[in-house]
Amino acid sequence: MNFRSSIKRMGLTLLLSGSLAAQTNANKGKQLCDQSIAALGGERFLHMQNRVESGRVYSFFREQISGLDIAKIYTEYLSDRPAKGLALRQRQVFGKKQDYSVLFLSDQAWDVTFRGARPVSDEKWQRYLRSTENDVLYILRVRYNEPGMQFDYIGTDVYQSTHVEIVDITDAQDRTVRVYFDHNTLLPVHQAFSWIDQETRYHNDEVTEFDKYRDAGGGIMWPYTMQRERNGYKTYQIFSDKVEVNQSLPSKTFELPPGVKVLKRVD
């Protein structure tokens, strides 16, 4: 065997080894996500129809609390995924009197008060859309079998004293969410993704922490505490006192009040 043939064979071996390693990482990443779905409740999690979270919500600006309120959040998963927007709708109701709410439909959203209903700003809608589409719990429940999804195992590590398994989930649009799964429970405890603001061209890093998982009913596990950060600053926290799944929701939960005055959007 001459030198050139040896080099070719060596190159082929390295290529095959790299391909095999990539395939192994993809298989392990998918396997970990499968196991996480099982830990979240398996088929019951995948067929969860709705969820009601009750508790306290905090918003922050530069690490200072800019708002806090009692909240009740109604979420319903759509049986048929729309061509545009999200496969869920949500109503976030705030205050002791529950006299203010935000209604998120699959492709639009409204601020609803005693004055009327006002379409939310484009920035607020895009923030909600981006955070939902890149939420690992939404990905596992809704987007898991989406064409082009890739699951790459990154490795194992220790995160905040917890042994974690790390997986990169990448969709067909090349958006990647890095997820840390608790090694023992296989539940998601941390996720991170990045995005570029199309107007300012600034790079942004979004992080979500998941904690205090409990059985929300029928074996479906859900985090009672969630915290979001953007570029190192805390932006949102929810502490749920109660989470219920597959409830009979009040009629017209996801509709604007009849005869409501429609106000002009303020951007």
URSUL-V182015 format. One record per residue. N is the residue number from 0. RES is the residue in one small letter. OMEGA is omega in whole degrees, -180 to 180 (* if undefined). D_CENTER is the distance of its C-alpha to the mean C-alpha in Angstrom with 2 decimals. Layout:
N:RES:OMEGA:D_CENTER
N:RES:OMEGA:D_CENTER
//
This chain:
0:m:-179:55.52
1:n:-175:55.62
2:f:-179:53.37
3:r:179:51.51
4:s:179:50.73
5:s:179:49.48
6:i:180:47.09
7:k:-179:45.79
8:r:179:45.30
9:m:179:43.54
10:g:179:41.19
11:l:179:40.48
12:t:179:39.82
13:l:179:37.35
14:l:179:35.59
15:l:179:35.41
16:s:179:34.24
17:g:179:31.42
18:s:179:30.40
19:l:179:30.60
20:a:179:28.51
21:a:179:25.74
22:q:179:25.93
23:t:179:25.93
24:n:178:22.82
25:a:179:21.02
26:n:-179:22.37
27:k:178:21.40
28:g:178:17.83
29:k:-180:17.56
30:q:178:19.48
31:l:178:17.24
32:c:175:14.17
33:d:-179:16.64
34:q:178:17.71
35:s:177:14.31
36:i:178:13.93
37:a:-180:17.48
38:a:179:16.83
39:l:179:14.11
40:g:176:16.87
41:g:-178:17.55
42:e:179:18.73
43:r:176:18.24
44:f:-178:14.47
45:l:180:14.52
46:h:174:16.77
47:m:-176:15.28
48:q:180:16.48
49:n:-177:15.46
50:r:176:14.55
51:v:180:16.30
52:e:179:15.41
53:s:180:18.42
54:g:-177:18.96
55:r:180:19.15
56:v:179:16.98
57:y:171:18.02
58:s:-173:17.65
59:f:169:19.28
60:f:-178:21.27
61:r:176:22.60
62:e:177:21.92
63:q:180:23.94
64:i:179:22.79
65:s:178:22.99
66:g:174:22.11
67:l:-177:21.68
68:d:169:21.91
69:i:-176:21.82
70:a:171:19.00
71:k:-173:18.36
72:i:179:15.16
73:y:179:15.69
74:t:177:13.05
75:e:177:14.56
76:y:-179:13.47
77:l:-179:15.99
78:s:177:18.31
79:d:-179:19.01
80:r:-180:16.43
81:p:179:17.90
82:a:-179:19.23
83:k:176:17.52
84:g:-173:14.36
85:l:179:11.64
86:a:174:12.51
87:l:171:12.08
88:r:-171:13.89
89:q:172:13.64
90:r:178:16.40
91:q:-177:16.24
92:v:-173:19.82
93:f:174:21.34
94:g:179:24.69
95:k:180:27.24
96:k:-178:28.69
97:q:-177:25.35
98:d:176:26.98
99:y:-180:24.11
100:s:172:20.87
101:v:-179:18.29
102:l:178:17.93
103:f:174:15.06
104:l:-175:16.26
105:s:-175:15.03
106:d:178:16.72
107:q:-178:18.00
108:a:-176:17.86
109:w:165:20.67
110:d:-175:21.76
111:v:177:24.17
112:t:178:27.03
113:f:180:30.66
114:r:-178:31.61
115:g:-179:29.65
116:a:-178:26.49
117:r:176:25.49
118:p:-179:23.02
119:v:179:20.43
120:s:179:20.96
121:d:-180:19.59
122:e:180:18.03
123:k:179:16.14
124:w:-180:15.00
125:q:178:13.94
126:r:179:11.97
127:y:-180:10.07
128:l:-178:9.83
129:r:-178:8.78
130:s:180:5.99
131:t:-178:4.68
132:e:-178:6.02
133:n:177:4.81
134:d:-176:1.26
135:v:180:4.36
136:l:175:5.06
137:y:178:4.84
138:i:-178:6.50
139:l:-178:8.82
140:r:-170:9.66
141:v:-167:10.19
142:r:-169:10.43
143:y:-177:12.04
144:n:178:15.53
145:e:179:15.05
146:p:177:18.17
147:g:179:18.06
148:m:177:15.17
149:q:-178:16.41
150:f:-174:15.74
151:d:178:17.93
152:y:-178:18.98
153:i:180:19.68
154:g:-179:21.47
155:t:-177:21.78
156:d:173:21.94
157:v:-179:22.22
158:y:-179:19.54
159:q:178:20.67
160:s:179:23.24
161:t:175:20.89
162:h:-175:21.61
163:v:171:18.48
164:e:-171:18.01
165:i:180:16.17
166:v:171:14.71
167:d:176:13.85
168:i:-176:11.86
169:t:-179:13.42
170:d:-176:13.51
171:a:178:16.77
172:q:178:16.36
173:d:173:16.41
174:r:-175:13.02
175:t:173:12.19
176:v:177:9.41
177:r:-174:11.49
178:v:173:10.54
179:y:177:13.14
180:f:175:14.06
181:d:-176:16.80
182:h:-176:19.93
183:n:-176:21.42
184:t:-177:18.80
185:l:176:16.42
186:l:178:13.45
187:p:179:10.55
188:v:-175:11.85
189:h:173:10.65
190:q:179:8.65
191:a:173:10.08
192:f:-179:10.49
193:s:177:13.37
194:w:-178:14.57
195:i:175:18.05
196:d:-174:19.16
197:q:180:21.43
198:e:-176:23.95
199:t:-176:24.42
200:r:178:23.43
201:y:175:21.91
202:h:-179:19.49
203:n:177:16.40
204:d:180:14.32
205:e:-179:10.98
206:v:175:10.35
207:t:176:8.44
208:e:179:10.68
209:f:-176:10.46
210:d:176:13.97
211:k:175:16.54
212:y:175:15.33
213:r:176:17.75
214:d:-179:18.82
215:a:179:17.70
216:g:176:20.31
217:g:179:21.65
218:g:177:20.17
219:i:-180:16.45
220:m:-180:14.93
221:w:179:12.39
222:p:179:11.96
223:y:177:14.37
224:t:175:13.69
225:m:178:10.75
226:q:178:11.72
227:r:176:10.61
228:e:174:13.18
229:r:179:14.35
230:n:176:17.31
231:g:-180:18.20
232:y:177:18.31
233:k:-179:16.53
234:t:-172:15.17
235:y:172:13.62
236:q:171:14.05
237:i:175:14.01
238:f:-177:16.53
239:s:172:16.71
240:d:-176:20.24
241:k:174:19.57
242:v:179:16.92
243:e:179:18.38
244:v:176:17.35
245:n:178:19.35
246:q:172:21.51
247:s:-174:24.00
248:l:176:22.50
249:p:180:25.01
250:s:177:26.37
251:k:178:25.24
252:t:-175:22.07
253:f:176:20.40
254:e:173:23.59
255:l:179:25.33
256:p:-180:28.33
257:p:179:31.47
258:g:-178:33.66
259:v:177:31.25
260:k:-180:32.36
261:v:-177:30.15
262:l:180:30.14
263:k:178:29.89
264:r:177:26.67
265:v:180:26.98
266:d:*:25.32
//
